[in-house]
């Protein structure tokens, strides 16, 4: 398969986050003993896995071989966003772009 190894790090981080949240809720009595499941498939893409040039976001899938290209040159939010570009969140049919504003993150789609 030879996908970028950064995706493994992202998947592990998300799995730990889900389990940690479930455990906290379980200990408070707000959750059952049933294991947590992922309801919506998504992937978080770090800033190291994509590039932004000329209104296009290029996301690396396989190093030097395969990538996704998103044209966001006419997106409404680019002229309004004042912060730095953060990570991407990809779902099956939509991409979310996060922006970093003074130590906080706000997602915009």
MARBA-3410 file (N, C-alpha, C, O; in Angstrom, 1 decimal):
109
0.8,-1.2,0.0,0.0,0.0,0.0,0.9,1.3,0.0,0.6,2.2,-0.8 ~ 1.9,1.4,0.8,2.8,2.5,0.9,2.2,3.8,1.0,2.7,4.8,0.4 ~ 1.2,4.0,1.9,0.6,5.3,2.2,1.6,6.0,3.1,2.5,5.5,3.7 ~ 1.4,7.3,3.1,2.2,8.2,4.0,2.1,7.7,5.5,1.0,7.5,5.9 ~ 3.2,7.6,6.1,3.2,7.1,7.5,2.6,8.1,8.5,2.3,7.7,9.6
2.4,9.3,8.1,1.8,10.3,9.0,0.4,9.9,9.3,-0.1,10.3,10.4 ~ -0.3,9.2,8.4,-1.7,8.8,8.7,-1.8,7.8,9.8,-2.8,7.8,10.5 ~ -0.8,7.0,10.1,-0.8,6.1,11.2,-0.8,6.9,12.5,-1.5,6.6,13.4 ~ 0.1,7.9,12.6,0.1,8.7,13.7,-1.2,9.4,14.0,-1.6,9.4,15.2 ~ -1.9,9.9,13.0,-3.2,10.5,13.2,-4.2,9.5,13.6,-5.0,9.9,14.5
-4.2,8.3,13.1,-5.2,7.3,13.5,-5.0,6.9,14.9,-6.0,6.7,15.7 ~ -3.8,6.7,15.4,-3.5,6.4,16.8,-3.9,7.5,17.7,-4.5,7.2,18.7 ~ -3.6,8.7,17.3,-4.0,9.8,18.2,-5.6,9.9,18.3,-6.1,10.2,19.4 ~ -6.3,9.7,17.2,-7.8,9.7,17.3,-8.3,8.6,18.1,-9.3,8.7,18.8 ~ -7.7,7.4,18.0,-8.2,6.2,18.7,-8.0,6.5,20.2,-8.9,6.2,21.0
-6.8,7.0,20.6,-6.6,7.3,22.0,-7.6,8.3,22.5,-8.1,8.2,23.7 ~ -7.9,9.3,21.7,-8.8,10.4,22.1,-10.2,9.8,22.3,-10.9,10.1,23.3 ~ -10.7,8.9,21.5,-12.0,8.3,21.6,-12.0,7.4,22.9,-13.0,7.5,23.6 ~ -11.0,6.6,23.1,-11.0,5.8,24.3,-10.9,6.6,25.6,-11.5,6.2,26.6 ~ -10.1,7.6,25.6,-10.0,8.5,26.7,-11.3,9.2,27.1,-11.7,9.2,28.2
-12.0,9.6,26.1,-13.3,10.3,26.3,-14.3,9.3,26.8,-15.1,9.6,27.7 ~ -14.3,8.0,26.2,-15.3,7.0,26.6,-15.0,6.6,28.1,-15.9,6.5,28.9 ~ -13.7,6.4,28.4,-13.4,6.0,29.8,-13.8,7.1,30.8,-14.4,6.8,31.9 ~ -13.6,8.4,30.5,-14.0,9.4,31.4,-15.5,9.4,31.6,-16.0,9.5,32.7 ~ -16.2,9.3,30.5,-17.7,9.2,30.6,-18.2,8.0,31.4,-19.1,8.0,32.1
-17.5,6.8,31.1,-17.9,5.6,31.8,-17.7,5.7,33.3,-18.5,5.2,34.1 ~ -16.5,6.2,33.7,-16.3,6.4,35.1,-17.3,7.3,35.8,-17.5,7.2,37.0 ~ -17.8,8.3,35.1,-18.8,9.2,35.7,-20.2,8.5,35.6,-21.1,9.1,36.2 ~ -20.3,7.4,35.0,-21.6,6.7,34.9,-22.5,7.2,33.7,-23.7,6.8,33.7 ~ -21.9,7.9,32.8,-22.7,8.4,31.6,-22.7,7.5,30.4,-23.4,7.7,29.5
-21.8,6.4,30.4,-21.7,5.5,29.3,-21.9,4.1,29.8,-21.7,3.8,31.0 ~ -22.3,3.2,28.9,-22.4,1.8,29.2,-21.1,1.1,29.0,-20.1,1.8,28.6 ~ -21.0,-0.1,29.3,-19.7,-0.8,29.2,-19.4,-1.2,27.7,-18.3,-1.7,27.4 ~ -20.4,-1.0,26.8,-20.1,-1.4,25.4,-19.0,-0.5,24.9,-18.8,0.6,25.2 ~ -18.2,-1.2,24.0,-17.0,-0.5,23.5,-17.4,0.7,22.6,-18.5,0.6,21.9
-16.6,1.7,22.5,-17.0,2.9,21.7,-16.7,2.5,20.2,-15.8,1.7,19.9 ~ -17.5,3.1,19.3,-17.3,2.8,17.9,-17.3,4.2,17.2,-17.8,5.2,17.6 ~ -16.6,4.1,16.0,-16.5,5.3,15.2,-17.8,5.4,14.3,-18.1,4.5,13.6 ~ -18.6,6.5,14.4,-19.8,6.6,13.7,-19.6,7.2,12.3,-20.3,6.8,11.4 ~ -18.7,8.2,12.2,-18.5,8.9,11.0,-17.0,8.7,10.6,-16.1,9.1,11.4
-16.7,8.1,9.5,-15.3,8.0,9.1,-14.7,9.3,8.6,-15.3,10.0,7.9 ~ -13.5,9.6,9.1,-12.8,10.8,8.8,-11.3,10.6,9.0,-10.9,9.6,9.6 ~ -10.6,11.5,8.5,-9.1,11.5,8.7,-8.7,12.9,8.9,-9.1,13.8,8.2 ~ -7.8,13.1,9.9,-7.2,14.4,10.1,-5.9,14.5,9.4,-5.1,13.6,9.5 ~ -5.7,15.5,8.6,-4.5,15.7,7.8,-3.6,16.8,8.4,-4.0,18.0,8.3
-2.5,16.5,8.8,-1.6,17.4,9.4,-1.1,18.4,8.4,-1.2,18.2,7.2 ~ -0.5,19.5,8.8,0.0,20.5,7.9,1.2,20.0,7.1,1.4,20.6,6.0 ~ 1.8,19.0,7.5,3.0,18.4,6.8,2.6,17.6,5.6,3.4,17.3,4.8 ~ 1.3,17.2,5.5,0.8,16.3,4.5,0.1,17.1,3.3,-0.3,16.4,2.4 ~ 0.0,18.4,3.4,-0.6,19.1,2.3,0.1,20.4,2.1,0.9,20.8,2.9
-0.1,20.9,0.9,0.5,22.2,0.5,-0.6,23.0,-0.1,-1.5,22.5,-0.7 ~ -0.5,24.3,0.0,-1.4,25.3,-0.5,-0.7,26.3,-1.4,0.2,27.0,-1.0 ~ -1.0,26.2,-2.7,-0.4,27.2,-3.7,-1.5,27.5,-4.7,-2.2,26.7,-5.2 ~ -1.5,28.8,-5.0,-2.4,29.3,-6.1,-3.8,28.9,-6.0,-4.5,28.6,-7.0 ~ -4.3,28.9,-4.7,-5.7,28.6,-4.5,-6.1,27.1,-4.6,-7.2,26.7,-4.6
-5.0,26.3,-4.5,-5.3,24.8,-4.6,-4.6,24.1,-3.4,-3.5,24.5,-3.0 ~ -5.3,23.2,-2.8,-4.8,22.4,-1.7,-4.4,21.0,-2.3,-5.3,20.3,-2.9 ~ -3.2,20.6,-2.1,-2.7,19.3,-2.6,-2.4,18.4,-1.4,-1.5,18.8,-0.6 ~ -3.1,17.3,-1.3,-3.0,16.4,-0.2,-2.2,15.1,-0.6,-2.7,14.4,-1.6 ~ -1.1,14.8,0.0,-0.3,13.7,-0.4,-1.0,12.4,0.2,-1.3,12.3,1.4
-1.1,11.4,-0.6,-1.7,10.1,-0.2,-0.5,9.1,-0.1,-0.3,8.5,0.9 ~ 0.2,8.9,-1.2,1.4,8.1,-1.3,2.5,9.0,-1.7,2.4,9.8,-2.6 ~ 3.6,8.9,-1.0,4.8,9.9,-1.2,5.2,9.8,-2.7,5.6,8.8,-3.2 ~ 5.3,11.0,-3.3,5.7,11.2,-4.6,4.9,10.5,-5.7,5.4,10.4,-6.9 ~ 3.8,9.9,-5.4,3.0,9.1,-6.3,1.6,9.6,-6.5,1.2,10.0,-7.6
0.9,9.6,-5.4,-0.6,9.9,-5.5,-1.0,11.0,-4.6,-0.5,11.1,-3.4 ~ -1.9,11.9,-5.0,-2.3,13.0,-4.2,-3.7,13.4,-4.7,-4.2,13.1,-5.8 ~ -4.4,14.1,-3.8,-5.7,14.7,-4.1,-5.5,16.2,-4.3,-4.7,16.8,-3.6 ~ -6.3,16.8,-5.2,-6.2,18.2,-5.4,-7.5,18.9,-5.3,-8.5,18.4,-5.9 ~ -7.6,19.9,-4.4,-8.8,20.6,-4.1,-8.6,22.1,-4.6,-7.7,22.7,-4.2
-9.5,22.5,-5.5,-9.5,23.9,-5.9,-10.3,24.8,-5.0,-11.6,24.7,-5.0 ~ -9.7,25.6,-4.2,-10.5,26.4,-3.2,-10.3,27.9,-3.5,-10.5,28.8,-2.7 ~ -9.9,28.2,-4.8,-9.6,29.6,-5.1,-10.8,30.5,-5.1,-10.7,31.7,-4.9 ~ -12.0,29.9,-5.3,-13.2,30.7,-5.3,-14.0,30.5,-4.0,-15.2,30.8,-3.9 ~ -13.4,29.9,-3.0,-14.1,29.6,-1.7,-14.3,31.0,-1.0,-13.5,31.9,-1.0
-15.5,31.1,-0.4,-15.9,32.3,0.3,-15.1,32.6,1.5,-15.0,33.8,1.8 ~ -14.6,31.6,2.2,-14.0,31.9,3.5,-12.5,32.4,3.4,-12.0,32.9,4.4 ~ -11.9,32.2,2.3,-10.5,32.6,2.2,-10.3,34.1,2.4,-9.3,34.5,3.0 ~ -11.2,34.9,1.8,-11.0,36.3,2.0,-11.3,36.8,3.4,-10.9,37.9,3.8 ~ -12.1,36.0,4.1,-12.5,36.4,5.5,-11.6,35.9,6.6,-11.6,36.5,7.7
-10.9,34.8,6.3,-10.1,34.2,7.3,-8.8,35.0,7.6,-8.1,35.4,6.7 ~ -8.6,35.3,8.9,-7.5,36.2,9.2,-6.3,35.4,9.8,-5.2,35.9,10.0 ~ -6.6,34.1,10.2,-5.6,33.3,10.9,-4.8,32.5,9.9,-4.9,32.6,8.7 ~ -3.9,31.6,10.5,-3.1,30.7,9.7,-3.9,29.5,9.4,-4.8,29.1,10.2 ~ -3.5,28.8,8.3,-4.2,27.6,8.0,-3.7,26.5,8.9,-2.5,26.3,9.2
-4.6,25.7,9.4,-4.3,24.6,10.3,-4.5,23.3,9.6,-4.1,23.2,8.4 ~ -5.0,22.2,10.2,-5.1,20.9,9.6,-6.4,20.8,8.8,-7.3,21.7,8.9 ~ -6.4,19.8,8.0,-7.6,19.5,7.2,-8.3,18.3,7.8,-7.7,17.4,8.5 ~ -9.6,18.2,7.7,-10.4,17.1,8.1,-11.2,16.6,6.9,-12.0,17.3,6.4 ~ -10.9,15.4,6.5,-11.6,14.8,5.3,-12.6,13.8,5.7,-12.3,12.9,6.5
-13.8,13.9,5.2,-14.8,12.9,5.4,-15.1,12.3,4.0,-14.4,12.7,3.0 ~ -16.0,11.4,3.9,-16.3,10.8,2.6,-16.7,11.8,1.5,-16.3,11.5,0.3 ~ -17.4,12.8,1.8,-17.9,13.7,0.8,-17.7,15.2,1.1,-18.2,16.0,0.3 ~ -16.9,15.5,2.1,-16.6,16.9,2.4,-15.3,17.1,3.0,-14.7,16.2,3.7 ~ -14.7,18.3,2.8,-13.4,18.6,3.4,-13.6,19.9,4.3,-14.2,20.8,3.9
-13.1,19.8,5.5,-13.1,20.9,6.4,-11.7,21.5,6.5,-10.7,20.7,6.7 ~ -11.6,22.8,6.5,-10.3,23.4,6.7,-10.3,24.2,8.0,-11.2,25.0,8.2 ~ -9.3,24.0,8.8,-9.3,24.7,10.1,-8.3,25.8,10.0,-7.3,25.8,9.2 ~ -8.6,26.9,10.7,-7.7,28.0,10.8,-7.3,28.3,12.3,-8.1,28.0,13.2 ~ -6.1,28.7,12.5,-5.7,29.0,13.9,-5.7,30.5,14.1,-5.0,31.3,13.4
-6.4,30.9,15.2,-6.5,32.3,15.6,-6.0,32.4,17.0,-6.7,31.9,17.9 ~ -4.9,33.0,17.2,-4.4,33.2,18.6,-4.6,32.1,19.6,-5.4,32.3,20.5 ~ -4.0,31.0,19.4,-4.0,29.8,20.3,-5.4,29.1,20.3,-5.6,28.4,21.3 ~ -6.3,29.3,19.4,-7.5,28.5,19.3,-7.8,28.1,17.9,-7.3,28.7,17.0 ~ -8.6,27.1,17.7,-8.9,26.6,16.4,-10.4,26.6,16.1,-11.2,26.2,17.0
-10.8,27.1,14.9,-12.2,27.2,14.5,-12.3,26.5,13.2,-11.5,26.8,12.2 ~ -13.2,25.5,13.0,-13.3,24.8,11.7,-14.3,25.5,10.8,-15.4,26.0,11.3 ~ -13.9,25.6,9.6,-14.8,26.2,8.6,-14.9,25.3,7.4,-13.9,24.7,7.0 ~ -16.1,25.1,6.8,-16.2,24.2,5.7,-16.6,25.0,4.4,-16.7,24.4,3.4
END
